[in-house]
Amino acid sequence: MGKKSEPSTEPESVGELRPQSDLFADCTQLTDPRALRAYAHPTRMELVGLLRREGPLTATRAAELTGESVASCSYHLRMLAKYDLVEKAEGGRGREKPWRATAQFTGWPEYSDDPDVFEASTALNVALAENYFAKMTHALEQRAALPRAWQQAEQYGDVSLYLTADELTELGDRVTELLSPYAGRLQDPESRPADARLVSFLRVAFVRHLEARSGSASRTEGGDPGGGGPAIEGGAATAGSSSAHDAAVTEGPAPAKGGAS
């Protein structure tokens, strides 16, 4: 019997999907509370995402693309370099050198027994949520300018599910598997279909802490389930025909493990 040939890792044509099983491993893990707090700044998250999408950029070019001043971009890039999120790249003219991202994703602890790490991680997650909200709001404001096909493809909605912690973890892994074939296009422009656009696919799943509408105590685990609980929506809420892909991502799609952006 002849030797079985290995499957090709190269796409046969533009836009062909291919597995990227190890793509999400290209991740800078933040565990120092100082690094977590330093990253929890909208300009810094935007700069890291910009370098990941556009490749090496000088502070001057980053300022042009973000609307920030050159001095501000230089300062924030130096702070990001302090925690190994960016580094100087080769090339450039004169004294101004380009910067590049050190990895395609950023991760931080989902849980920590260290109160400083837990607090800093929580603050970073809140900053990221605020960033998501601002970008999604902007996308909604600009939605009328999109072609009909894109308006119908966008998704704005949610669904309430009763899950165990293991089931939620498994669900996250399955979503990551679905996203993985598309993620390589971030770093490989040649693999993008001609009509592809930059899309934000948000990954958010959290335990609901339900409060009674009458203003009584929260109904959470271990609480009294009989104290006039709220009327819960019937499993899902959707707006329009579907959901939201913000037209400007801060970074790549989130890995399944760790807080990531």
N, C-alpha and C positions, 0 to 999 in steps of 0.2 A: 504494500500500500504506500502510495506516495505521501510525502510530507505535507501536512495541511498548511496552506498559506495563511499568514497572519492577515487579519482585516486591515485595510488601509485606514490611516488616520487623517488623510487629506480628503477634502470634499471634492466630488467630481465636477461640481458646477457651483456658480455663485448662488448663495442662499441655501445650499444643501445643509441639512442639520447633521451634526455629528456629536457623539457623546463627549462630555468634558468632565470626566469623573474626578479628576484631580484639580480642576480649575479653581474651586473654592478654597483649596489649600493655600493658595497664594494670598496669605492674609497676615497682616501685622496685628499681633495680639497685645492689647494694652492691659496691664495689670497694676501698674503704679498709679495710685490715686492722683498724683500730680499730672501724670500723662492724661488720665481720664478727664480731669478738670480742664486741662489745656486744650483738649480736642473739642470740648463742649462749647464751641464758638461758631456761629454760622459762617463767618468768613473763612475760618480754617477748614471747616467741612467742605465748603464750596471750592476752596483752592485744591484740596486733595482730590476731590471728584473731578475737577477740571484737568488736573495733571493726568489722571487715569484715563480720561476720555480723549484728550488732545495730544498727549505726549509731553515731552520736555518743553517748558516755557520759561522765559525770563520774567522777572517781577514786572517789568514794563508791559510785556504782552499780557500777563495775568491781570494787570490793572485795567487794560483796555477791554478785556473780556468780562470782567466782573463789575466794572464801574467804581472800584476802589482806587485810592491813590497808590502811586508806586511805593511811597514810604510805608503805607499800611500793608501792602502785599509783601514787601521785603521783611517787615517785622514779623508778620504771621508765618511766613515761610521759614524764617529762622527758628521760630518757636516750634513749628512742626518738625524741623530737622533735629531739634534737641531731643525729641522723643521718637526718632527714627521713622517718621511717617513720610518724610521726603528727604531727598539728598541732592547734592550738586551733580549735574550731568556734564558731559563733555560738550565742547563747542562753545558757541557764543562769541561775541565781539568785545574786545576791550576788557574792562573790569566786570561787566555784567555777564554773569554766567547763568545758563538755564538750570531749572530745577526739574526733578522727576519724582514721581511717586515710587516708594520702595516696594509696594505690593498693590494688588488690585482690590483688596478688601481690608476692612478694619474690623477686628473683633474685640470683645471685652467680656468679662465674666457674667454669666447668667445669674450666678449666685456666689456669695462669698461670706465666710464666717467673720472676716475682717470688717468691722463696721465702717472704717474709712473707705475701703474698696467698694463696699455695698452702697454707701452714700454717694460716692463719686460716680459709680455706674448708673445709679438712679438719676442723678442730675444730667448725665450724658444722654440717657434715654429720653428724658423730658425735653432736652434741647433738640434731639433728633425728631421727636414728635412735633414740636413747634415748627421745625424746618419743613417736615412733610406737609403740615397743615398750610403753611404759607405757599408752598409750591403748588399744592392741589387747588387752593383758592385761586391762584393766578391762572392755572390751567382752565378752571371753570369760567373765569372771566373772559378768556380768549377762545372758548370752545366754539362760538358761533363762526369763527373764521376757518374752522377745519372743514374739509370736504365731508359730505354726508357719510361716506363709508367709515371715516375715522370717528365721527361723532357716534355712530352706531357701535363701533368696536370698543370705544372707551367704556369703562365699567366703574360705576359708583354704587356701592351697595354693601350690605353685610348680612351675615346669617348667624343666628344663635344656635349653638349646639351643646348637648350634654356629652362631655368627653371625660375620660380619665386622663391623668398626666401622661401615661404611656401612649394612649391613643393620640393625644395632641402632638407628642414628640414624633410619632410615626407619621402623622399627617404632614408635619413640617418636612420630614425627610422625603416624602412622596412629592411634595410641591417643589422641593429643591431638585429632585430628579427630573421633573417636567421642565424646569427652567434651564437646567444645565446645558442642553444642546444649543441654546440661543446665546448663552453668555460669552462664548468665544468671539462673537462678532464685535464686542466692545474693543478688543485689541487687534482685530483683523478686519479692516475696512473692506478688503477685497471679498470677504465672504458675505457681505450684506447685500440683500436684494436691492434693486434700484429704487423701489418704492418704500424701503424701510425707513422708519423714523425712530428717533430716540424716545424711549418709553420708560416711565417709572412704574414698576410693578411692586406695590407696597406689600410687605409681609407683616401683618399685625394680628396677634391672637392673644387675648388676655382674659383672665377670670373676671366675671362680672360680679361686682359688689352692689347688690340691688338695695335701693332705699325705698321705703314706703312713701307714696306721694302725699300721705297725710302729714308727713314730717316726723313719723315715729322712728325708732332706732333702725339702723341698717340691718338687713336680713342677710347675714353672711354665714359661713360655716360655723357651727356651734351655737348659732343664735336661735331665737325663738321663731319657728317657721309659721306660727299661727297669728302673729300680730298684725293682721290687716295688710298683707303684702301687696305690692303693686301689680297692676295689670301688665303682663309681659307681652310684648309683641309676638305675633305668631310665627316666630322662627326667623324671619328675614325682612329686611327693608331694602328696597331698591329705588333708585331714582332714574328716570329715563329708561332707555332700553337696556342699559348695562352699566359699566363701571369705569373707574378713572385711571388712566395711565397718564401721569403728569408728564408734560413734554420736556422736562429738564431734570435729569437725575443728579443727585449729589455724588453718588458713586455707583458701583455695580450692584447687581442683585444680591440680597443678603444670603449668606450661607445658612445652613440649617442650625448650626451650633454656635452658641455665644452671641452676645449682642453684636450685631454687625451692620455695617452700612456700606 
